[in-house]
């Protein structure tokens, strides 16, 4: 089998889907599989070795300009290639805004596939894939199901599609674009042979939410390179360090965690909060407001934002924590940061919703709290602070729980098994 795995870049952001897709492609290549990873929109950004090809298809600038200005649909090829330069796309990604409230028409256009404004980009992708002649073509998310029909007609591959948390973006589109997008997803899904979800939660939710046939939705667990994470607990002396490792935005709940920090400090507890993760231009005022509020309450020294971290910095960051919590407002689809913390022997405290329930049940490395109870997060963190035996038990359970259920090799083997079983049918 020859597999073309398409990966949707997220500009300057470390994106959980990009990191998962790159890790899967790397693991398949390590197992000797015939796989190519092809970036879409922008170069991918990952804290591991990037295995994707250098040529970018559906480049973000071309996609946008061909939608906004019909003249660019007939621009010279050299201009098309110039706009797809990785350096240029990275630079634009650092300042571009990708709020769904402003991207309704563009999203609908991409979902229209051959009938949308990006027909030229679709033809270029087909031409680029033709020499490889893939037997399996794996789309990165539901936003690309509109091109499945044209890809099948031109290349005759089996089409797989990842389910990657599209609900958050698509649900936030304003009507009528939201209705149009959902209609186009349902229509395009008919040309997809199988969907792959990273958690059991999202497999069931996406099937219902997007009206997908449950028989065509398959679960393949997330996987990490567990051997890179070492359990090196910080000193039991000094302040209790709570960590946050995710994109800095309201949806991930950083202000909720800061609220728990306030309550713990007011109760006289010696604790601090360290946060790491991508901060986009649109979310800088959000972080500034959090810092201002903490300083106003006399807690400026209790919070530290260390910025976006490299791979080595992330491993060191995790080893500085006594516990990690990312109290997302929405049900999380993936939760890669939870797996990385557990693999490092860091107990986690997460809301009982989305993927967190199944991950913590499978690994035994953390506590779940009721997100509807405004005091539950604080109480769970206080429980960890007060009970060293519980903390040690969770820390010991995490690494083997990840190795038994969520490794890159498990993810790669189950994905390849899906491909093979479909080919056999």
C-alpha positions in Angstrom: 0.0 0.0 0.0 1.1 3.5 -0.7 -0.3 6.1 1.7 -0.5 9.8 1.2 -1.2 11.4 4.5 -2.3 15.1 4.3 -1.5 17.3 7.3 -3.1 20.7 7.8 -0.6 23.2 9.1 -1.6 25.7 11.7 0.7 28.6 11.0 3.0 29.5 14.0 1.0 27.4 16.5 2.0 24.1 17.9 -1.2 22.3 17.0 -2.2 19.0 18.6 -3.5 17.6 15.3 -0.3 18.5 13.5 1.8 16.9 16.2 -0.4 13.8 16.2 -0.3 13.5 12.4 3.5 14.0 12.2 4.1 11.5 15.0 1.9 8.9 13.2 3.6 9.4 9.9 7.0 9.1 11.6 6.0 5.9 13.4 4.7 4.4 10.2 7.9 5.2 8.4 9.9 3.7 11.2 7.9 0.5 10.7 8.9 0.5 7.1 5.5 1.6 5.6 5.3 3.4 2.3 4.0 6.8 3.5 4.4 10.4 2.5 3.2 13.3 4.7 2.1 16.3 2.7 1.4 19.7 4.3 -1.6 21.8 3.5 -2.2 25.5 4.2 1.2 26.2 6.0 4.3 24.3 7.0 3.5 22.2 10.0 5.0 23.1 13.4 6.0 20.3 15.7 8.4 20.0 18.6 9.7 16.7 17.0 11.5 16.0 13.7 9.2 17.1 10.9 8.8 14.2 8.4 6.5 16.1 6.0 7.4 17.0 2.4 8.7 20.5 1.7 6.1 21.3 -1.0 2.9 22.9 0.4 -0.5 22.4 -1.2 -3.6 24.5 -0.7 -1.2 27.2 0.6 -3.0 29.6 2.9 -2.3 32.7 0.9 -3.4 31.2 -2.4 -6.5 29.8 -0.8 -7.4 33.2 0.7 -6.6 35.3 -2.3 -8.3 33.0 -4.8 -11.4 33.3 -2.7 -11.3 37.0 -2.3 -9.9 38.1 -5.7 -11.0 36.0 -8.7 -8.0 37.4 -10.6 -5.7 35.1 -8.5 -7.5 32.0 -9.8 -5.7 32.7 -13.1 -2.4 34.2 -11.8 0.9 33.0 -13.3 2.3 29.8 -11.9 5.5 31.6 -10.7 3.3 33.8 -8.5 1.4 30.8 -7.2 4.6 29.1 -6.2 6.0 32.4 -4.7 2.9 32.7 -2.4 3.5 29.1 -1.3 7.0 29.7 0.0 7.3 28.1 3.5 9.1 31.2 5.0 6.3 33.5 3.8 3.6 31.3 5.1 5.3 31.0 8.5 5.6 34.8 8.7 1.9 35.3 7.8 1.0 32.6 10.3 2.5 34.6 13.1 0.1 37.5 12.6 -2.9 36.0 10.8 -6.3 35.8 12.6 -8.2 32.5 12.2 -11.4 33.3 14.1 -14.4 31.3 12.7 -16.6 34.3 13.0 -14.8 35.9 10.0 -14.1 32.7 8.0 -17.5 31.4 7.1 -17.5 32.2 3.3 -13.9 30.9 2.9 -14.7 27.7 4.8 -17.7 27.0 2.6 -15.7 27.7 -0.5 -13.0 25.1 0.5 -15.8 22.6 1.4 -17.3 23.0 -2.1 -14.2 21.3 -3.5 -14.1 21.4 -7.3 -17.0 23.8 -7.3 -15.3 26.3 -5.0 -12.9 29.2 -5.6 -9.9 26.9 -5.0 -10.3 24.6 -8.0 -6.8 25.5 -9.1 -5.4 24.4 -5.8 -7.3 21.1 -6.0 -5.9 20.4 -9.5 -2.4 21.2 -8.3 -2.8 18.7 -5.4 -4.0 16.0 -7.8 -1.0 16.7 -10.1 1.4 16.5 -7.1 -0.1 13.2 -5.9 -0.3 11.5 -9.3 3.4 10.4 -9.5 3.0 8.7 -6.1 -0.2 7.0 -7.1 -1.6 6.5 -3.5 -3.7 3.5 -2.8 -4.8 5.3 0.5 -5.3 9.0 0.8 -5.8 10.3 4.3 -7.5 13.7 4.7 -6.6 15.8 7.8 -10.1 16.8 8.9 -13.7 17.2 7.8 -13.0 20.6 6.3 -11.5 18.7 3.3 -14.2 16.1 2.6 -15.4 18.3 -0.3 -12.3 17.3 -2.3 -12.8 13.6 -1.8 -14.9 13.1 -4.9 -12.5 14.8 -7.2 -9.5 12.9 -5.7 -11.3 9.6 -6.2 -12.2 10.3 -9.7 -8.6 11.4 -10.6 -6.5 8.9 -8.6 -8.9 6.1 -7.5 -7.5 5.8 -3.9 -9.5 4.8 -0.8 -10.2 7.9 1.2 -9.7 8.1 4.9 -10.4 11.2 7.0 -9.3 12.1 10.5 -11.8 13.6 12.9 -9.8 16.3 14.7 -12.1 18.6 16.8 -13.8 20.3 13.8 -16.9 20.8 15.8 -15.5 23.8 17.8 -14.6 25.7 14.6 -17.7 24.7 12.5 -20.2 25.3 15.4 -18.8 28.9 15.8 -19.4 29.8 12.1 -22.2 32.4 11.8 -25.3 31.4 9.8 -26.0 30.9 7.0 -22.4 29.7 6.6 -22.7 27.2 9.4 -25.7 25.6 7.9 -24.0 25.5 4.5 -20.9 24.0 5.9 -22.7 21.2 7.7 -24.7 20.4 4.5 -21.4 20.2 2.6 -19.8 18.0 5.2 -22.7 15.6 5.0 -22.5 15.6 1.2 -18.8 15.2 1.0 -18.7 12.4 3.7 -20.4 10.1 1.2 -17.2 9.9 -0.7 -15.1 9.0 2.3 -14.5 5.3 3.0 -13.6 5.6 6.7 -13.2 8.2 9.4 -10.6 7.9 12.2 -11.1 9.5 15.6 -8.4 9.9 18.3 -10.7 9.1 21.2 -13.8 7.0 21.7 -15.6 10.1 23.0 -15.1 12.0 19.7 -15.8 9.0 17.5 -19.3 8.8 19.0 -19.9 12.5 19.2 -18.7 13.3 15.7 -20.8 10.5 14.2 -23.9 12.0 15.8 -23.0 15.7 15.4 -22.1 15.5 11.7 -24.5 12.7 10.7 -21.7 10.2 9.8 -22.4 6.5 9.5 -21.2 5.0 12.9 -20.0 1.9 11.0 -17.5 4.0 9.1 -16.1 5.8 12.2 -13.1 4.0 13.8 -11.2 4.7 16.9 -7.4 4.8 16.9 -5.8 6.0 20.2 -3.5 9.0 20.3 0.2 8.0 20.6 3.3 9.6 22.1 7.0 8.6 22.0 6.8 7.4 25.7 10.5 6.6 25.9 11.3 10.4 25.7 9.4 11.2 28.8 11.1 10.6 32.1 9.5 10.6 35.5 11.7 13.0 37.5 9.5 14.5 40.3 10.4 17.9 41.6 11.5 18.4 45.2 8.8 17.9 47.8 10.1 21.0 49.6 9.1 24.5 48.5 5.9 25.6 46.8 3.5 23.2 45.2 3.8 23.8 41.4 0.7 23.5 39.3 1.2 23.4 35.6 -0.8 24.4 32.5 0.5 23.2 29.0 -1.8 24.2 26.1 -2.7 27.1 23.9 -3.3 30.2 25.9 -7.0 31.1 25.3 -10.3 31.2 27.1 -11.4 27.9 25.6 -8.6 26.1 27.4 -9.6 27.6 30.7 -6.5 29.3 32.0 -8.5 31.9 33.9 -10.4 29.0 35.6 -7.1 27.6 36.8 -6.0 31.0 38.0 -9.3 31.3 39.9 -8.4 28.0 41.7 -4.9 29.4 42.4 -6.5 32.5 44.0 -8.6 30.4 46.4 -5.7 28.1 47.3 -3.4 31.1 48.1 -6.1 32.9 50.1 -6.4 29.7 52.2 -2.7 30.1 53.0 -1.4 27.3 50.8 2.1 27.6 49.3 1.5 27.0 45.6 2.4 28.6 42.3 1.2 28.3 38.7 3.5 27.8 35.7 1.9 28.1 32.2 3.4 27.2 28.9 1.9 27.2 25.4 1.3 29.1 22.2 -0.1 32.7 22.6 -1.6 34.1 19.4 -2.0 37.8 18.7 -5.7 37.7 19.3 -5.3 36.2 22.8 -2.6 38.6 24.1 -5.2 40.8 25.7 -6.7 37.7 27.4 -3.3 36.9 29.1 -2.7 40.5 29.9 -6.0 40.7 31.7 -5.2 37.5 33.7 -1.8 38.9 34.8 -3.4 42.3 35.7 -6.0 40.6 37.9 -3.4 38.5 39.7 -1.1 41.5 40.3 -4.1 43.5 41.6 -4.8 40.6 44.1 -1.2 40.5 45.2 -0.5 37.3 43.4 1.8 38.5 40.6 4.7 36.4 42.0 2.4 33.3 42.0 2.1 33.0 38.2 4.6 32.5 35.5 4.1 32.3 31.8 7.1 30.7 30.2 5.9 31.0 26.6 6.0 28.5 23.7 8.4 25.7 24.6 10.6 23.5 22.5 10.8 19.7 23.0 13.6 19.9 25.5 12.0 22.8 27.3 8.7 21.0 27.5 10.3 17.9 29.1 12.0 20.1 31.6 8.8 22.1 32.2 6.9 18.9 33.0 9.5 17.7 35.4 9.1 21.0 37.3 5.5 20.3 38.1 3.7 18.5 41.0 0.4 18.5 39.1 -1.0 19.6 35.7 -4.4 20.9 34.9 -5.9 22.3 31.7 -9.5 22.9 32.7 -11.0 23.2 29.2 -14.4 24.9 28.8 -15.4 22.6 26.0 -15.2 18.8 25.9 -11.7 18.1 24.6 -11.3 16.0 21.5 -7.7 14.8 22.1 -5.8 15.8 25.2 -2.2 15.2 24.0 -0.8 17.4 26.8 -2.5 15.1 29.3 -0.7 12.0 27.9 2.6 13.9 27.9 2.2 14.8 31.6 1.2 11.3 32.6 4.2 9.8 30.7 6.3 12.2 32.8 4.8 10.9 36.0 2.9 14.2 36.6 -0.6 13.7 38.1 -3.3 15.5 36.2 -6.5 17.1 37.4 -9.1 17.4 34.6 -12.8 18.1 34.1 -14.9 15.0 33.7 -15.8 15.5 30.1 -14.6 14.8 26.5 -11.5 12.7 26.1 -10.2 13.2 29.7 -12.5 10.6 31.2 -11.3 7.7 29.1 -7.7 8.7 29.2 -7.6 8.9 33.0 -9.7 5.8 33.4 -7.3 3.9 31.1 -4.1 5.2 32.8 -5.1 5.8 36.4 -2.8 8.8 36.6 -5.1 11.6 37.5 -8.3 13.0 39.1 -11.5 14.0 37.5 -13.8 16.7 38.8 -17.3 18.0 38.0 -16.9 21.0 35.8 -20.3 22.3 36.8 -19.2 22.6 40.4 -17.3 25.9 40.7 -15.3 24.6 43.7 -14.4 21.1 42.4 -11.2 22.0 40.7 -9.8 23.8 43.8 -10.9 20.9 46.0 -9.1 18.3 43.7 -5.9 20.3 43.7 -6.1 20.7 47.5 -6.6 17.0 47.8 -3.4 16.4 45.8 -1.5 18.9 48.0 -2.7 17.3 51.2 -2.2 13.6 50.3 1.3 12.8 49.3 0.5 9.1 49.1 -2.3 9.8 46.6 0.0 12.0 44.6 2.7 9.3 44.5 0.2 6.6 43.5 -1.0 8.7 40.6 2.5 9.6 39.5 3.5 5.9 39.5 0.4 4.8 37.5 0.8 7.4 34.7 3.9 6.2 32.8 2.9 2.5 32.5 -0.6 3.5 31.8 0.6 5.5 28.8 2.9 2.8 27.6 0.2 0.2 27.7 -2.5 2.3 25.9 -1.1 5.4 24.1 2.2 4.8 22.4 3.2 5.8 18.8 3.6 2.2 17.9 0.1 1.3 19.0 -1.3 4.3 17.0 0.7 3.3 13.9 -0.2 -0.4 14.1 -3.9 0.2 14.5 -3.9 2.8 11.7 -2.2 0.4 9.3 -4.5 -2.4 10.3 -7.4 -0.1 9.3 -5.8 0.5 5.9 -5.1 -3.1 5.4 -8.5 -4.3 6.4 -10.1 -1.8 4.1 -7.9 -2.8 1.2 -8.7 -6.5 1.8 -12.4 -5.7 1.5 
